[in-house]
Amino acid sequence: GSASNRIYNVGSDMAISIRDLAFLVRDTLSPEKPVHVLGQPNVGAGRNGYMPCIQRAKTDLHLDVWTPLKEAIRLMAEAKNFNLSEDQNRQIKSTVLAMTLT
């Protein structure tokens, strides 16, 4: 089918836990702030994370992973600090989501 009618995962196929992501965001934007982990992973659950398959986006749309996650976090924070319209913010967020780990 047409690429405009398909669902694509964008981001990275490199695994990172929510906990590790929280610390990376903190370290990147506000190193002086604490991170509070309110729960522990349920090891018996079989899965404690999600890593999307981005192969379809790579193949169909010729996307690739090129922006380090730390840089994408910084760009999102910068975009949030500008007084932009909702459409401009949405466009920036979509662009940053397409830029991920190298």
LINUR-V907215 format. One record per run of one state. SS is the DSSP state (~ for helix, > for strand, _ for the rest). FROM is the first residue (numbers start at 1). LEN is the number of residues. If there is no record, write none. Layout:
BEGIN
ss=SS from=FROM len=LEN
ss=SS from=FROM len=LEN
END
This chain:
BEGIN
ss=_ from=1 len=2
ss=~ from=3 len=3
ss=_ from=6 len=12
ss=~ from=18 len=12
ss=_ from=30 len=13
ss=~ from=43 len=3
ss=_ from=46 len=9
ss=~ from=55 len=7
ss=_ from=62 len=7
ss=~ from=69 len=13
ss=_ from=82 len=4
ss=~ from=86 len=13
ss=_ from=99 len=4
END
